[in-house]
Amino acid sequence: MKFPAKKAATLLAAASLFSFPALAEFPDRAVTLIVPFSAGGPSDKIARDLAEALRKPLGQTVVVENAAGAGGTIGAARVARAQPDGYTLLVHHIGLATAPALYKKLPYKTPDDFEFLGLINEAPSTLIGRQNLAANNFAALRQWIVDNDGKVNLANAGVGSASHLCALMLQSALKTKMVLVPYKGTAPAMSDLLGGQVDLMCEQATNAVPQIEGHKVKTFAVTSAERMKLPVLADVILPPFHGHPYKRLTIAIGGGR
């Protein structure tokens, strides 16, 4: 995705409000965007587009660094520990909100250790499968999942990620068990799906579309509330099954603690 200059400027202005150096001097060095997932996934791609959009108005280099692992909590912890000076920002998704419910102990507190600057984007998720699956539509896929209770592998980008939550909702709606396989981000999960090592994945449209258009995966349904060419999951299994994973730009407010 490409960021409109106006939107990039708005996010930049929000970041400057929480910078402790004199505003007229900010920034006087490179700004770092931390992505708590591996390179190549939707969070990484969006962060890199944002970095490119911010370079000109900032007049400084904007560096994207990946700190993957533990469902995004490693990268979030790094930002929480950073100096709260506006130079270390976090590009995260719903996982920042879900982590406290999924992990008994975290090295930071949400939302106390962060200041949320703005919404970058949101997009529906798409239920996709390996190309050699026998099922060609959602009805057939549903029956195949039920017939293979406990055997179907469903990849996700990590515990607490949007794809993980989508998988849990799908499993609950179908009243069946699936093998949920967590990865350190979308890119390695997608790689295994393309290679046929896993069966399914509920992935954000920003990352799924190129694979769909390239006919590298099979597509079964979307989580969008809007009607599309594909079945809407809320219509075929469990209303309301809507989901628009989002990306937020976040800054630490308690760095160094």
C-alpha positions as CSV (number, residue, x, y, z in Angstrom):
1,M,0.0,0.0,0.0
2,K,1.1,3.6,-0.6
3,F,0.5,6.2,2.1
4,P,-1.0,9.6,1.2
5,A,1.3,12.4,2.2
6,K,-1.4,13.9,4.4
7,K,-1.8,10.7,6.4
8,A,2.0,10.3,6.8
9,A,2.2,13.9,8.0
10,T,-0.6,13.3,10.5
11,L,1.2,10.3,12.0
12,L,4.4,12.3,12.1
13,A,2.8,15.1,13.9
14,A,1.3,12.7,16.5
15,A,4.8,11.2,17.1
16,S,6.3,14.7,17.7
17,L,3.7,15.5,20.4
18,F,5.3,12.8,22.6
19,S,8.9,13.6,21.9
20,F,10.7,15.1,24.8
21,P,13.4,17.0,22.8
22,A,12.5,20.5,21.7
23,L,10.0,20.0,18.8
24,A,12.0,22.3,16.5
25,E,14.9,19.9,16.7
26,F,12.9,16.7,16.2
27,P,14.2,14.6,14.5
28,D,17.9,15.2,14.4
29,R,18.8,11.5,13.7
30,A,17.3,8.4,12.3
31,V,13.9,7.1,13.5
32,T,13.3,3.4,14.0
33,L,10.1,1.5,13.3
34,I,10.0,-1.8,15.2
35,V,8.0,-4.6,13.6
36,P,7.4,-7.5,16.0
37,F,7.2,-10.0,13.2
38,S,9.5,-11.5,10.6
39,A,10.3,-9.7,7.3
40,G,7.9,-10.2,4.4
41,G,4.7,-10.3,6.3
42,P,1.9,-7.6,6.2
43,S,3.1,-5.7,9.2
44,D,6.6,-5.6,7.7
45,K,5.3,-4.5,4.3
46,I,3.1,-1.7,5.8
47,A,6.0,-0.5,8.0
48,R,8.3,-0.2,5.0
49,D,5.7,1.7,3.0
50,L,5.2,4.0,6.0
51,A,8.9,4.5,6.4
52,E,9.3,5.5,2.8
53,A,6.4,8.0,3.2
54,L,7.9,9.5,6.3
55,R,11.5,10.0,5.0
56,K,10.8,13.2,3.0
57,P,8.8,15.1,5.6
58,L,11.2,14.0,8.4
59,G,14.3,14.8,6.5
60,Q,15.9,11.8,8.2
61,T,16.4,8.1,7.6
62,V,13.6,5.9,8.8
63,V,14.8,2.4,9.6
64,V,12.6,-0.7,9.8
65,E,13.8,-3.4,12.2
66,N,12.2,-6.8,12.7
67,A,12.1,-8.2,16.3
68,A,10.1,-11.4,15.8
69,G,8.9,-14.0,18.3
70,A,6.5,-14.8,21.1
71,G,3.4,-13.5,19.2
72,G,4.9,-10.0,18.8
73,T,5.7,-9.5,22.5
74,I,9.5,-9.5,22.0
75,G,9.3,-6.4,19.7
76,A,6.7,-4.7,21.9
77,A,9.0,-5.2,24.9
78,R,11.9,-3.6,23.0
79,V,9.8,-0.5,22.3
80,A,8.5,-0.4,25.9
81,R,12.1,-0.3,27.1
82,A,13.2,2.3,24.7
83,Q,13.8,5.9,25.6
84,P,10.4,7.7,25.2
85,D,11.9,10.3,22.9
86,G,9.9,9.6,19.7
87,Y,12.8,7.9,17.9
88,T,11.6,4.3,18.5
89,L,8.1,3.5,17.3
90,L,6.2,0.2,17.1
91,V,4.0,-0.9,14.2
92,H,1.7,-3.5,15.7
93,H,-1.7,-5.0,15.3
94,I,-4.4,-6.4,17.5
95,G,-1.8,-8.7,19.2
96,L,-0.7,-5.8,21.4
97,A,-4.2,-5.8,22.9
98,T,-4.6,-9.6,23.2
99,A,-1.2,-10.5,24.6
100,P,-2.1,-9.7,28.3
101,A,-4.9,-12.3,28.1
102,L,-2.7,-14.9,26.5
103,Y,0.6,-14.6,28.5
104,K,0.8,-14.9,32.2
105,K,3.8,-12.5,32.5
106,L,4.8,-9.8,30.1
107,P,7.8,-7.4,30.4
108,Y,5.5,-4.4,29.8
109,K,2.0,-3.2,30.5
110,T,-0.6,-2.5,27.9
111,P,-1.7,0.3,27.5
112,D,0.3,1.9,30.4
113,D,3.7,1.6,28.7
114,F,2.6,2.9,25.3
115,E,1.0,5.9,23.6
116,F,-1.1,5.0,20.6
117,L,-0.6,7.5,17.8
118,G,-2.8,6.4,15.0
119,L,-4.5,3.8,12.9
120,I,-2.4,2.9,9.8
121,N,-4.7,0.5,8.0
122,E,-7.3,-2.2,8.4
123,A,-8.2,-5.1,6.1
124,P,-10.3,-8.2,6.2
125,S,-8.8,-11.7,6.5
126,T,-9.1,-14.4,3.9
127,L,-9.3,-18.1,4.5
128,I,-6.8,-19.7,2.1
129,G,-5.5,-23.2,1.6
130,R,-2.7,-25.1,-0.1
131,Q,-3.2,-25.5,-3.8
132,N,-3.5,-29.3,-3.8
133,L,-6.4,-29.4,-1.4
134,A,-9.3,-31.5,-2.7
135,A,-11.9,-28.9,-1.7
136,N,-12.7,-26.1,-4.1
137,N,-15.3,-24.2,-2.2
138,F,-16.2,-23.4,1.5
139,A,-18.9,-26.1,1.7
140,A,-16.6,-28.8,0.6
141,L,-13.8,-27.4,2.8
142,R,-16.1,-27.4,5.8
143,Q,-17.0,-31.1,5.3
144,W,-13.4,-32.0,4.8
145,I,-12.4,-30.3,8.1
146,V,-15.2,-32.1,10.0
147,D,-14.3,-35.4,8.4
148,N,-10.7,-34.9,9.5
149,D,-11.3,-33.7,13.0
150,G,-8.0,-33.1,14.8
151,K,-5.9,-33.7,11.7
152,V,-6.2,-30.4,9.7
153,N,-3.2,-28.0,10.1
154,L,-4.0,-24.3,10.3
155,A,-1.0,-21.9,10.3
156,N,-1.0,-18.6,12.0
157,A,1.5,-15.7,12.4
158,G,1.9,-16.3,16.2
159,V,-0.1,-16.6,19.4
160,G,-2.4,-13.6,19.7
161,S,-2.1,-12.5,16.1
162,A,-5.1,-11.8,14.0
163,S,-4.6,-15.0,12.1
164,H,-4.5,-17.0,15.4
165,L,-7.7,-15.4,16.6
166,C,-9.4,-16.1,13.2
167,A,-8.3,-19.7,13.5
168,L,-9.7,-20.0,17.0
169,M,-13.0,-18.5,15.9
170,L,-13.2,-20.9,12.9
171,Q,-12.4,-23.9,15.1
172,S,-15.1,-22.9,17.5
173,A,-17.7,-22.2,14.8
174,L,-17.2,-25.5,13.2
175,K,-17.2,-27.3,16.5
176,T,-14.1,-29.3,15.6
177,K,-10.5,-29.5,16.5
178,M,-7.6,-28.4,14.3
179,V,-3.9,-28.3,14.7
180,L,-3.0,-24.6,15.1
181,V,0.6,-24.0,14.1
182,P,2.1,-20.7,15.3
183,Y,5.0,-19.1,13.4
184,K,7.2,-16.0,14.0
185,G,5.2,-14.0,11.6
186,T,3.2,-14.3,8.4
187,A,6.1,-14.8,5.9
188,P,7.3,-18.2,7.3
189,A,3.7,-19.4,7.7
190,M,2.9,-18.5,4.1
191,S,6.0,-20.2,2.9
192,D,4.9,-23.4,4.5
193,L,1.4,-23.1,3.1
194,L,2.8,-22.6,-0.4
195,G,5.0,-25.6,0.2
196,G,2.2,-27.8,1.3
197,Q,3.5,-28.3,4.8
198,V,0.2,-26.9,6.3
199,D,-3.3,-27.0,5.0
200,L,-4.9,-23.7,5.8
201,M,-4.3,-20.1,6.9
202,C,-6.6,-17.2,7.8
203,E,-4.5,-14.4,6.4
204,Q,-4.9,-10.6,6.0
205,A,-5.8,-9.6,2.5
206,T,-2.8,-7.4,2.2
207,N,-0.6,-10.5,2.1
208,A,-3.0,-13.0,0.6
209,V,-3.9,-11.2,-2.6
210,P,-0.6,-11.7,-4.4
211,Q,-0.8,-15.5,-3.7
212,I,-4.4,-15.6,-4.8
213,E,-3.8,-13.7,-8.0
214,G,-0.9,-15.9,-8.8
215,H,-3.1,-19.0,-8.3
216,K,-0.7,-20.3,-5.7
217,V,-3.4,-20.9,-3.0
218,K,-7.0,-21.8,-3.0
219,T,-9.4,-19.2,-1.6
220,F,-12.5,-20.1,0.4
221,A,-14.0,-17.2,2.3
222,V,-13.4,-13.7,3.8
223,T,-14.1,-12.1,7.2
224,S,-15.4,-8.9,5.6
225,A,-18.8,-7.6,6.4
226,E,-19.2,-6.4,2.8
227,R,-20.4,-8.8,0.1
228,M,-17.6,-10.1,-2.2
229,K,-17.2,-12.8,-4.8
230,L,-16.1,-15.1,-2.0
231,P,-18.4,-16.4,0.8
232,V,-18.5,-14.2,3.9
233,L,-17.7,-16.3,7.0
234,A,-20.4,-14.6,9.0
235,D,-23.0,-15.9,6.5
236,V,-21.9,-19.5,6.3
237,I,-20.8,-20.4,9.8
238,L,-21.0,-18.0,12.8
239,P,-22.5,-14.5,12.7
240,P,-20.9,-12.2,13.5
241,F,-17.7,-13.6,12.1
242,H,-16.3,-10.3,10.9
243,G,-12.7,-9.2,11.3
244,H,-10.5,-6.3,10.1
245,P,-7.0,-6.7,11.5
246,Y,-5.5,-3.3,12.0
247,K,-2.0,-1.8,12.3
248,R,-1.4,1.0,14.8
249,L,1.6,3.2,15.2
250,T,2.7,3.2,18.8
251,I,5.3,5.0,20.9
252,A,6.7,4.0,24.3
253,I,5.9,6.4,27.1
254,G,7.8,4.6,29.9
255,G,11.1,3.8,28.2
256,G,14.1,2.7,30.2
257,R,12.0,1.5,33.1
